[in-house]
Amino acid sequence: MKSSTCYVPALCLMIMSTVFAVLVSAAPTPPPAGSVTDRTYTAHGQVHTYKVTVPYCFDPSKSWPLISANQMQSEFLTDYCKVALQVPYITLPNCYNDMEDILDIAKDINIDPYRVYQTGFSQGGHISLQSAWQYPHNFAAVVPSSPDLRLPNQWFYFNNIQQLRNVPVRIVQGDMDDYIDGTLQVYETMLAASCPVEMMTFHAGHSYMLFTALPEFNRYIRTFFDANVLDPFPKTVYHCIEFCQAASYSRAFWVNGKLAKSYPGGLFGVNPVFQVTADSANNLITIDSADPMISGFDFYLDSHLVDITKPVNVVKGGQSIFLGAIPPDGKVPVTLYTTYVEPPSGSSKGGSYPAQYVCNSEEKVLWQKLDSIRCAVFGVCNQPPIATEASNKGRNNGLALSVFPNPFNPRTRIAVSPPYDGQAAGCEKVLFEIYNLHGKLVQKLLTAGGSADERTGITWDASGLPSGVYVIRALAGNATVSRTVTFLQ
């Protein structure tokens, strides 16, 4: 069957297309470690400003994961930034122009293309879910907090969340939140659709507390991000093309669905969906399902999916619709039909029309753009996704606690040696809890920000306490360690 050309109206092309070029005219100039900085850039003729936090443990020679955060409201933005400085991630609070902001900071900080994440509170949690179903290839995982997505007024979104089968999602919400019933419906709907979803609750109402306290942020949000790395070439792709006004969200990973018609006002509640599977053993692409509004596809094939040196067979409904060589750029376009038969609905009488092939014209998705920047600016090229230590074996609990002198009178230096499992070392402040032998907590000490020594250690002055043996418990991130010390007067 004849291949089709992706058609995009001129206005939509101007809005949605991204002219991607990396101009290496100067060495990268990353913000300093332990900083919260406002950055400005111009894109598509408009000036954009965004905020970036760079953690205390930042090392410009390493590749860094990134968290895009939505709806970090003014009443807790400052406290959230303080937490972000202690987390081994680059963070963009209030990231309203996600992709452009991420691409801008990637020119000065080596961003890992396969470890970009999104979170947000309330409406920001809603935006996190929406971004994931619109651009499932952008994020290795998302954590919407109190996402404010509920029936019946947002019924049309429940079709979309069922297609989030390529994006790991952890929903978190206060157990006394007035909106928790709607969130449970979201969770149950996704679970029934076999989405990779989990839900955690904490004891609170509609609260942003997870973003203002490091232990809670680590437990509910960071642990999920630590454990997930993007798979850029999933064997089966599931996707809904939201709104349909110019197929702005037609692409998912290596599959771009084409629509027979553009709907300028959107088409709420009936967003077309598709499912496509790659079979490397048989060099086969199977269109498992495609709504009638989908008139064709572009497949961006790679050696991770098929043998690109051999002909590929594209099949739908048991019938081959394309059999041929894969072009050098890997792009294989296919047409499902040339005449669109629109059924009557609402004010439309329906009818038969020549099929258009409306789709998002971007040739590269976010991870590919980041990968190109990383290669051009930092010389890190063709590096595949690497699972984190956390994704392989869980958070490293190999924290070492030193006390010197021991025995002591009346002061001693307490310090931890963090588990050096990547950038995690030294980002977090450390909490030291001191107990007597009866198990009573007698003192709490929290390290300061600043240098590595200030973050990982502190001097304990035991003046005023009786001589004896004490137990010191250190908590750094999700890791803990304890040891005894002797105070002799």
C-alpha positions in Angstrom: 0.0 0.0 0.0 1.3 3.5 -0.8 3.1 5.4 2.0 1.7 8.7 3.1 3.3 12.0 3.9 2.8 13.6 7.4 0.6 16.7 6.9 0.5 19.5 9.4 -1.3 22.8 8.9 1.1 25.7 8.6 0.0 27.4 11.9 0.3 24.2 13.9 3.7 23.5 12.3 4.9 26.9 13.4 3.6 26.3 17.0 4.6 22.7 17.5 7.7 22.1 15.4 11.0 22.6 17.1 14.1 23.6 15.1 16.7 21.7 17.0 20.4 22.7 16.8 23.1 22.7 19.4 25.6 25.6 19.0 28.7 25.0 21.0 30.2 28.4 21.0 31.5 28.4 24.6 32.1 26.1 27.4 29.1 25.2 29.6 28.6 27.5 32.6 26.6 25.5 35.2 25.1 27.3 38.2 27.2 26.7 41.4 26.5 23.8 43.7 24.0 24.6 46.5 22.3 27.3 44.5 18.8 28.4 43.5 19.0 30.4 40.3 16.6 32.1 37.9 17.5 31.5 34.3 16.2 33.3 31.1 16.2 32.3 27.5 14.3 33.1 24.3 12.4 30.4 22.3 10.0 30.9 19.4 10.3 34.7 19.8 9.3 34.7 23.5 11.3 35.2 26.6 11.0 32.5 29.2 12.2 32.5 32.9 12.5 29.5 35.1 14.1 28.5 38.4 16.7 25.7 38.8 18.1 24.2 42.0 21.5 22.6 41.9 22.3 20.3 44.9 25.1 20.8 47.4 26.8 17.7 46.1 26.8 18.8 42.4 29.8 17.6 40.4 29.8 19.1 36.9 31.8 16.2 35.5 28.9 13.8 36.1 25.6 13.2 34.4 22.6 14.3 36.4 19.0 13.2 36.7 16.4 15.9 36.6 13.0 16.5 38.3 10.5 18.8 36.7 8.0 20.0 39.4 4.6 21.6 38.8 2.5 23.9 41.0 5.1 24.6 43.6 3.0 27.4 45.1 4.5 30.5 46.7 3.7 29.5 50.2 6.0 26.5 50.1 8.3 27.2 47.1 11.2 28.4 49.4 10.9 25.3 51.6 10.8 23.0 48.6 13.9 24.6 47.2 15.7 23.9 50.5 14.7 20.2 50.2 15.7 20.1 46.6 19.2 21.3 47.4 19.7 18.1 49.5 18.5 15.7 46.8 20.9 14.4 44.2 18.8 15.7 41.3 18.8 18.9 39.3 15.3 20.3 40.0 13.1 22.8 38.0 10.4 24.1 40.4 7.4 25.6 38.6 8.5 24.2 35.3 5.7 25.5 33.0 7.5 25.1 29.7 8.8 21.7 30.4 10.7 20.7 27.3 12.2 24.1 26.5 13.3 24.7 30.1 14.9 21.2 30.3 16.7 21.7 26.9 18.0 25.1 28.1 19.6 23.8 31.3 21.0 20.8 29.5 23.4 23.2 27.6 25.1 23.9 30.9 24.5 20.8 33.0 25.1 17.2 31.7 21.5 15.9 32.0 20.9 12.2 31.8 18.4 11.7 28.9 17.0 8.6 30.5 16.4 10.0 34.0 14.0 12.9 33.6 11.0 12.8 36.0 8.0 14.8 36.8 6.0 15.6 40.0 3.6 18.2 41.2 1.0 19.0 43.9 -2.8 19.4 43.4 -3.3 20.9 40.0 0.4 20.3 39.5 -0.2 16.6 40.1 -2.9 16.7 37.5 -0.5 18.4 35.1 2.1 15.6 35.8 -0.4 12.9 34.8 -1.5 15.0 31.7 2.1 15.5 30.6 2.7 11.8 30.9 -0.2 10.8 28.7 0.6 13.5 26.2 4.4 12.8 26.0 5.0 9.3 27.5 8.5 9.2 26.1 9.6 12.3 28.1 9.6 10.9 31.6 11.1 7.8 33.2 8.5 8.1 36.0 5.9 10.5 37.4 4.7 11.1 41.0 1.5 13.1 41.1 0.6 14.3 44.6 -3.1 14.9 45.3 -3.7 15.1 41.6 -7.2 16.7 41.7 -8.5 14.4 38.9 -12.0 13.1 39.6 -15.4 12.1 38.3 -17.8 13.3 37.1 -16.5 16.7 35.9 -13.3 15.3 34.4 -14.7 12.0 33.0 -13.1 12.6 29.6 -9.6 12.2 31.2 -10.3 8.7 32.4 -9.9 7.3 28.9 -6.4 8.9 28.7 -5.1 7.5 32.0 -5.8 4.0 30.9 -3.2 4.4 28.1 -0.4 5.2 30.6 1.0 1.7 30.3 4.6 2.8 29.4 5.1 5.2 32.2 5.6 4.1 35.9 3.3 6.2 38.1 3.2 6.5 41.9 0.1 8.5 43.2 0.5 10.0 46.7 -2.2 11.6 48.7 -3.2 12.5 52.2 -5.6 10.0 53.7 -7.9 12.8 55.0 -7.9 14.7 51.6 -11.4 15.7 50.5 -10.4 14.6 47.0 -9.1 11.1 47.9 -12.2 9.3 46.5 -11.5 10.7 43.0 -7.9 9.7 43.3 -8.8 6.2 44.3 -10.9 6.0 41.1 -7.9 7.1 39.1 -5.7 4.5 40.7 -8.3 1.7 40.3 -8.9 2.7 36.7 -5.2 2.5 35.9 -4.8 -0.7 37.8 -7.6 -2.3 35.8 -5.9 -1.2 32.6 -2.7 -2.9 33.6 -0.8 0.4 34.0 2.4 0.3 36.1 0.8 2.3 38.9 1.0 2.2 42.7 -0.6 4.4 45.4 0.7 5.6 48.8 -1.1 7.6 51.4 0.1 9.7 54.3 -1.7 11.0 57.3 -2.8 14.5 56.2 -5.4 16.4 54.3 -4.8 18.2 51.0 -1.2 18.8 52.0 2.1 19.7 50.3 4.1 18.4 53.3 5.9 15.8 51.0 7.7 18.7 49.3 8.8 20.6 52.4 10.4 17.9 54.6 13.3 15.8 53.3 12.4 12.5 54.9 8.9 12.6 53.4 10.2 13.7 50.0 12.7 10.8 50.0 10.2 8.2 51.1 7.3 9.1 48.9 8.9 10.7 45.8 12.6 10.2 45.5 12.6 6.4 46.1 10.3 6.0 43.1 12.5 8.1 40.9 15.6 6.3 42.1 14.1 3.0 41.0 13.1 3.9 37.4 15.1 4.5 34.3 13.5 5.3 30.9 13.1 2.5 28.3 13.3 4.6 25.1 12.3 1.6 22.9 9.4 -0.3 24.6 8.4 -3.3 22.5 4.7 -2.3 22.8 3.6 1.3 22.7 0.2 2.4 24.1 -1.0 5.9 23.4 -4.0 8.3 23.2 -3.9 11.3 20.9 -5.4 13.9 23.1 -7.9 16.6 21.7 -6.9 16.0 18.1 -6.8 19.7 17.2 -3.6 19.3 15.2 -2.4 15.9 16.5 -0.1 17.8 18.8 0.3 14.7 21.0 0.3 12.1 18.2 3.7 10.6 18.9 4.7 8.1 21.6 8.2 6.8 21.7 8.9 5.3 18.2 5.4 5.5 16.9 3.6 8.5 15.5 -0.1 8.1 14.7 -1.6 10.1 11.9 -5.2 11.4 11.9 -7.6 11.5 9.0 -8.9 14.9 10.0 -7.9 17.9 12.2 -10.4 19.0 14.9 -9.4 22.7 15.7 -11.7 22.9 18.8 -10.6 19.5 20.2 -12.6 16.4 20.6 -13.0 15.7 24.3 -13.8 12.3 25.6 -13.2 10.4 22.3 -9.5 10.7 21.9 -8.3 8.1 19.5 -5.9 5.4 20.9 -3.5 2.9 19.3 -1.4 0.0 20.4 1.7 -1.1 18.3 4.1 -4.0 19.0 7.6 -4.7 17.6 8.8 -8.3 17.2 12.5 -8.4 16.7 12.6 -12.2 16.1 10.4 -11.9 13.0 11.2 -8.3 12.0 7.6 -7.6 12.4 5.6 -4.5 13.4 2.0 -5.3 14.4 -0.7 -2.7 14.7 -2.6 -4.4 17.5 -5.3 -1.7 17.5 -6.0 1.7 16.0 -9.1 3.8 16.3 -10.9 4.5 13.0 -9.8 8.2 13.0 -6.1 7.0 12.7 -5.3 7.0 9.0 -1.6 6.0 9.1 1.6 5.8 11.1 5.2 6.8 11.0 7.5 4.2 12.7 11.0 5.4 13.8 12.8 2.0 13.9 16.0 1.2 15.6 18.2 -1.9 16.1 16.7 -2.1 19.6 13.3 -3.0 17.9 14.1 -4.9 14.7 17.0 -5.9 12.5 17.4 -2.7 10.4 19.5 -4.5 7.8 16.6 -6.7 6.8 13.1 -5.9 5.3 10.4 -5.1 7.9 6.8 -6.4 7.7 4.0 -4.2 9.0 0.8 -6.1 9.8 -2.7 -5.0 10.8 -5.6 -7.4 11.3 -3.4 -10.3 10.0 -2.8 -8.5 6.6 0.6 -7.1 5.6 0.3 -3.4 4.7 4.0 -2.8 4.2 6.9 -5.0 3.4 10.2 -3.4 2.5 13.6 -2.1 3.4 14.1 0.3 6.3 15.4 3.6 5.1 18.8 4.9 6.5 17.0 7.3 8.9 14.8 4.4 10.2 11.5 6.2 9.4 8.9 3.9 7.9 5.6 5.6 6.9 2.5 3.5 6.3 -1.1 4.3 5.2 -4.2 2.6 6.5 -6.7 4.2 4.1 -7.0 7.1 1.7 -10.7 7.9 2.2 -12.1 8.7 5.7 -15.7 7.8 6.4 -16.9 10.0 9.2 -19.9 8.7 11.1 -22.7 11.2 12.0 -22.3 12.7 15.5 -23.6 15.8 17.2 -23.8 18.7 14.6 -21.9 16.7 12.0 -23.8 14.9 9.3 -20.8 12.7 8.6 -19.7 11.7 5.1 -16.7 10.6 3.1 -13.6 12.7 2.7 -10.1 12.3 1.4 -8.0 11.3 4.4 -5.5 13.7 5.7 -2.4 12.5 7.6 -2.3 15.0 10.5 0.5 14.5 13.1 3.2 16.0 15.2 6.1 16.6 12.9 8.9 16.4 15.5 11.6 14.0 14.3 13.3 13.8 17.7 11.7 13.4 21.1 13.1 14.8 24.3 15.5 12.0 25.3 17.0 12.2 21.8 17.5 15.9 21.9 19.1 15.7 25.3 21.3 12.9 24.0 22.4 15.1 21.1 23.2 18.0 23.5 25.1 15.7 25.8 27.2 14.5 22.9 27.9 17.9 21.4 28.5 19.8 24.6 29.9 17.2 27.0 31.4 14.6 24.7 29.2 11.8 26.1 27.9 10.0 23.0 25.9 6.9 22.4 25.6 6.0 26.0 22.7 3.6 26.6 20.3 3.8 29.6 22.0 2.6 32.8 20.0 1.3 35.7 20.7 3.0 39.0 21.9 1.2 42.0 18.5 1.7 43.5 16.8 0.1 40.6 19.0 -2.9 40.9 19.1 -3.5 44.6 17.2 -0.8 46.5 18.7 2.2 48.4 22.2 1.5 49.6 22.3 1.2 53.4 26.1 1.1 53.6 26.4 4.3 55.6 29.5 4.4 57.9 29.4 6.3 61.2 32.6 7.5 62.8 33.0 9.1 66.3 36.4 10.6 67.3 37.5 10.7 70.0 35.7 7.8 71.6 35.6 7.7 74.7 35.4 11.5 74.9 35.0 14.4 77.4 32.9 16.5 76.7 33.1 17.0 72.9 33.5 14.6 70.0 33.2 14.8 66.3 30.4 12.6 64.8 30.4 12.1 61.0 29.1 9.8 58.3 30.7 8.5 55.2 27.8 8.3 52.7 27.3 5.3 50.5 29.1 6.3 47.3 26.6 4.9 44.8 26.7 7.8 42.3 25.8 11.4 42.9 23.9 10.5 46.1 27.0 10.9 48.2 26.8 14.0 50.4 23.7 15.7 49.2 21.5 15.3 52.2 21.9 16.9 55.6 22.3 14.2 58.3 20.2 13.9 61.4 21.9 12.4 64.5 19.6 11.1 67.2 21.3 10.3 70.6 19.7 7.8 73.0 20.7 6.7 76.5 20.8 2.9 77.3 17.2 3.0 78.4 16.2 4.0 74.9 15.3 7.6 75.8 16.0 10.2 73.1 18.2 12.8 74.8 19.3 15.0 71.9 18.9 15.6 68.2 21.6 17.2 66.0 21.2 18.2 62.4 24.2 19.0 60.2 24.3 22.3 58.3 24.4 23.0 54.6 27.5 24.2 52.8 30.7 22.1 52.5 30.8 18.3 52.4 32.2 18.3 56.0 29.4 20.5 57.2 26.8 18.3 55.6 28.1 15.0 56.8 29.4 15.7 60.3 28.9 17.8 63.5 30.5 18.3 66.9 28.5 16.9 69.8 28.9 18.7 73.2 27.7 16.3 75.9 28.1 18.8 78.7 25.1 18.6 81.1 24.6 14.9 80.5 25.7 12.2 82.9 28.7 10.0 82.1 27.8 6.7 80.4 27.3 4.8 77.2 25.0 6.4 74.5 23.7 5.2 71.2 24.0 7.5 68.2 21.7 6.9 65.3 22.5 8.6 62.0 19.8 9.2 59.3 20.9 10.3 55.8 18.3 10.2 53.2 16.8 6.7 53.4 19.9 5.2 54.9 20.5 4.7 58.7 23.4 3.5 60.9 24.0 3.3 64.7 26.9 2.8 67.1 27.7 3.2 70.8 29.9 5.9 72.3 31.2 6.4 75.8 31.1 9.7 77.6 33.7 9.9 80.5 33.9 12.9 82.8 
